[in-house]
């Protein structure tokens, strides 16, 4: 289940598991379907170590997800992915802020298809998973998750081949018992890290919202937020946006189902 490619699916999922990662995303769609997408990912040293350990234990594969290593997110991959897809990298900054590794990204996009390719192929998700705008039966628009079929060669041009060191290759495989013990220890660390849980992402559509599955709304903006204080009450909340909005006065060409 790979969701929210354009909002860094894997980073968001890792966040919900570790709590040591903070993620803020804001997508604004204009009347012609273009827009901007900003993303801030902040990870504590503990969070980075937990993600690394989870990948080593293949816990991400067990949960059918792929979590990105912080150092694997780089501007070069974003620039490669953006070429020919109507996306401009307006900002990409990596820094250490108060002891936490942080990435700040700002993108300008011509349409959600191009944005989906960039975020999926260069940010640890799957190229093609993202959002699209469709026409509702009453003539309004619906923003929801979709999958775009990009040519395999385009995706291959962005993805780097995995290479392992000799030391890694020589490591003996863990037994099922050893893996289970390490996973149990990991769960203890995860529970202790939940206090830092902080996710917020917003999507602003260009028309009046008729219906949204977001827990909160402000004007034409749908808001999803999960943190340590509301984590239990938010269980079961659908974090995959579905927003129906007015098409009046808009110049968006909707996708066909």
C-alpha positions as CSV (number, residue, x, y, z in Angstrom):
1,X,0.0,0.0,0.0
2,X,1.9,3.0,-1.2
3,X,0.1,6.3,-0.6
4,X,0.9,10.0,-0.8
5,X,3.7,9.8,-3.3
6,X,3.6,13.5,-3.9
7,X,3.9,14.1,-0.1
8,X,6.8,11.7,0.3
9,X,4.9,8.5,1.1
10,X,7.8,6.7,2.6
11,X,8.9,9.5,4.9
12,X,5.4,10.0,6.1
13,X,4.9,6.3,6.9
14,X,8.3,6.2,8.6
15,X,7.2,9.1,10.7
16,X,4.1,7.4,11.8
17,X,6.2,4.5,13.0
18,X,9.1,6.3,14.6
19,X,7.9,9.6,15.8
20,X,11.5,10.9,15.5
21,X,10.8,12.4,12.1
22,X,8.8,15.5,11.6
23,X,7.2,16.3,8.3
24,X,5.3,19.4,7.1
25,X,3.9,19.5,3.5
26,X,1.8,22.2,1.8
27,X,0.4,21.9,-1.7
28,X,-1.4,24.8,-3.3
29,X,-3.2,24.2,-6.7
30,X,-4.0,27.2,-8.9
31,X,-7.0,27.6,-11.2
32,X,-5.2,26.1,-14.2
33,X,-3.9,23.1,-12.3
34,X,-0.4,24.4,-11.7
35,X,0.9,25.2,-8.3
36,X,3.5,24.9,-5.6
37,X,4.5,22.2,-3.2
38,X,6.6,22.8,-0.1
39,X,8.1,20.0,2.0
40,X,10.1,20.1,5.3
41,X,11.5,16.9,6.7
42,X,13.3,17.0,10.1
43,X,14.9,13.9,11.6
44,X,16.6,13.5,15.0
45,X,19.8,11.3,15.2
46,X,17.6,8.7,17.0
47,X,15.1,8.8,14.1
48,X,17.9,8.3,11.5
49,X,19.3,5.4,13.5
50,X,15.8,3.8,13.8
51,X,15.1,4.0,10.1
52,X,18.5,2.5,9.4
53,X,17.8,-0.4,11.8
54,X,14.3,-1.0,10.4
55,X,15.7,-1.2,6.9
56,X,18.4,-3.6,8.0
57,X,15.8,-5.8,9.6
58,X,13.6,-5.4,6.5
59,X,10.7,-4.2,8.6
60,X,9.8,-1.8,5.8
61,X,9.5,-4.7,3.4
62,X,7.4,-6.6,6.0
63,X,5.0,-3.6,6.1
64,X,5.0,-3.3,2.2
65,X,6.7,0.1,2.3
66,X,10.0,1.7,1.4
67,X,11.5,4.2,3.8
68,X,14.1,6.6,2.5
69,X,17.4,7.2,4.2
70,X,17.8,10.9,4.9
71,X,21.1,11.1,3.0
72,X,19.5,9.5,-0.1
73,X,17.3,12.5,-0.7
74,X,19.3,14.8,-2.9
75,X,18.9,17.7,-5.2
76,X,20.5,16.0,-8.2
77,X,17.8,13.3,-8.3
78,X,15.1,16.0,-8.0
79,X,16.6,17.9,-10.9
80,X,16.8,14.8,-13.1
81,X,13.2,13.9,-12.3
82,X,11.9,17.4,-12.9
83,X,13.4,17.6,-16.4
84,X,10.7,17.3,-19.0
85,X,7.9,17.1,-16.4
86,X,7.1,20.7,-15.9
87,X,8.5,21.0,-12.4
88,X,11.0,23.6,-11.2
89,X,13.2,23.2,-8.1
90,X,12.9,26.6,-6.4
91,X,14.5,25.6,-3.1
92,X,16.5,22.7,-1.8
93,X,18.4,23.1,1.4
94,X,19.9,20.6,3.8
95,X,21.0,21.8,7.3
96,X,21.4,20.8,10.9
97,X,18.8,22.7,12.9
98,X,19.0,22.4,16.7
99,X,20.7,19.0,16.4
100,X,18.2,17.7,13.8
101,X,18.9,17.0,10.1
102,X,16.5,19.0,8.1
103,X,15.5,19.3,4.4
104,X,13.5,22.2,3.0
105,X,12.1,21.8,-0.5
106,X,10.0,24.1,-2.7
107,X,8.7,23.0,-6.1
108,X,6.7,24.8,-8.8
109,X,4.7,22.4,-11.0
110,X,2.6,22.7,-14.1
111,X,0.3,19.8,-13.2
112,X,-0.1,17.1,-10.6
113,X,1.2,14.4,-13.0
114,X,4.6,16.0,-13.2
115,X,4.7,16.6,-9.5
116,X,3.8,13.0,-8.8
117,X,6.7,11.8,-11.0
118,X,9.2,14.0,-9.2
119,X,8.1,13.1,-5.7
120,X,7.7,9.5,-6.4
121,X,10.9,8.8,-8.3
122,X,13.2,11.0,-6.3
123,X,11.9,10.8,-2.8
124,X,11.7,7.1,-2.0
125,X,8.2,6.3,-3.3
126,X,7.1,4.8,-6.6
127,X,7.1,6.9,-9.8
128,X,3.5,7.0,-10.9
129,X,1.8,7.1,-7.5
130,X,0.3,10.5,-6.7
131,X,-2.8,12.6,-7.1
132,X,-5.0,13.6,-10.0
133,X,-8.1,15.7,-10.5
134,X,-11.1,14.0,-12.0
135,X,-14.6,15.2,-13.0
136,X,-17.4,14.2,-10.7
137,X,-20.8,13.1,-12.0
138,X,-22.3,16.5,-11.1
139,X,-19.6,18.4,-13.1
140,X,-17.5,19.3,-10.0
141,X,-13.9,18.1,-9.5
142,X,-12.5,15.4,-7.3
143,X,-8.9,15.4,-6.2
144,X,-7.8,11.9,-5.2
145,X,-5.0,9.3,-5.4
146,X,-4.2,7.9,-8.8
147,X,-1.4,6.1,-10.6
148,X,0.2,7.4,-13.7
149,X,1.9,5.0,-16.2
150,X,5.3,6.6,-16.9
151,X,7.6,4.9,-19.4
152,X,10.0,2.4,-17.6
153,X,13.0,4.1,-19.2
154,X,12.1,7.5,-17.6
155,X,12.0,5.8,-14.1
156,X,15.2,3.9,-14.7
157,X,17.0,7.1,-15.6
158,X,16.3,8.4,-12.1
159,X,16.7,5.3,-10.0
160,X,20.3,4.4,-8.9
161,X,21.3,0.8,-8.9
162,X,21.8,-0.7,-5.5
163,X,25.4,-1.5,-4.6
164,X,26.5,-3.3,-1.5
165,X,30.0,-3.2,0.1
166,X,32.0,-6.4,0.4
167,X,31.6,-6.2,4.2
168,X,27.8,-6.2,3.8
169,X,28.0,-9.1,1.3
170,X,30.0,-11.2,3.8
171,X,27.6,-10.7,6.6
172,X,25.8,-14.0,7.6
173,X,22.1,-13.9,7.3
174,X,20.2,-13.5,10.5
175,X,18.2,-16.5,11.7
176,X,14.4,-16.0,12.2
177,X,15.0,-16.1,15.9
178,X,17.7,-13.4,15.8
179,X,15.5,-11.3,13.5
180,X,12.5,-11.6,15.9
181,X,14.6,-10.6,18.9
182,X,16.0,-7.5,17.1
183,X,12.5,-6.5,16.0
184,X,11.2,-6.8,19.5
185,X,14.0,-4.5,20.7
186,X,13.2,-2.1,17.9
187,X,9.5,-1.9,18.9
188,X,10.6,-0.8,22.4
189,X,12.7,2.0,20.8
190,X,9.8,3.0,18.6
191,X,7.4,3.3,21.5
192,X,9.9,5.5,23.3
193,X,10.2,7.8,20.3
194,X,6.5,8.5,19.8
195,X,6.7,11.8,21.9
196,X,8.3,13.5,18.9
197,X,5.5,12.5,16.4
198,X,4.6,15.6,14.3
199,X,3.0,15.4,10.9
200,X,1.0,18.1,9.1
201,X,0.1,18.3,5.5
202,X,-2.3,20.6,3.7
203,X,-3.8,20.8,0.3
204,X,-5.4,23.9,-1.1
205,X,-7.7,23.6,-4.1
206,X,-8.7,26.5,-6.4
207,X,-12.4,26.0,-6.0
208,X,-14.9,26.0,-3.1
209,X,-14.7,22.7,-1.2
210,X,-17.9,20.7,-1.3
211,X,-16.7,17.7,0.6
212,X,-13.3,16.6,2.1
213,X,-12.2,13.7,4.2
214,X,-9.7,15.9,6.0
215,X,-10.2,16.2,9.8
216,X,-10.0,20.0,9.5
217,X,-10.5,22.7,6.9
218,X,-9.8,26.4,6.6
219,X,-11.4,28.0,3.5
220,X,-10.3,26.0,0.5
221,X,-7.5,24.2,2.5
222,X,-7.8,20.6,3.8
223,X,-5.6,19.9,6.8
224,X,-4.3,16.6,8.1
225,X,-2.3,16.7,11.4
226,X,-1.0,13.9,13.6
227,X,1.1,14.3,16.7
228,X,1.7,12.7,20.1
229,X,-1.3,14.3,21.7
230,X,-3.9,13.2,19.1
231,X,-2.2,10.1,17.7
232,X,-4.7,7.6,19.4
233,X,-7.8,9.5,18.4
234,X,-6.5,9.8,14.8
235,X,-6.2,6.0,14.4
236,X,-8.3,4.9,11.5
237,X,-8.3,8.4,9.9
238,X,-7.9,8.2,6.2
239,X,-4.6,10.0,5.4
240,X,-5.2,9.6,1.6
241,X,-7.0,12.8,0.6
242,X,-10.3,12.8,-1.3
243,X,-11.5,16.4,-1.9
244,X,-14.5,17.4,-4.0
245,X,-14.5,21.0,-5.0
246,X,-16.3,23.4,-7.4
247,X,-15.1,23.6,-10.9
248,X,-16.6,27.0,-11.5
249,X,-14.2,29.4,-13.2
250,X,-11.4,26.9,-13.4
251,X,-9.2,26.0,-16.4
252,X,-8.2,22.5,-15.3
253,X,-8.5,19.6,-17.7
254,X,-9.7,16.7,-15.6
255,X,-8.3,13.2,-15.9
256,X,-10.6,10.4,-17.2
257,X,-11.3,7.4,-14.9
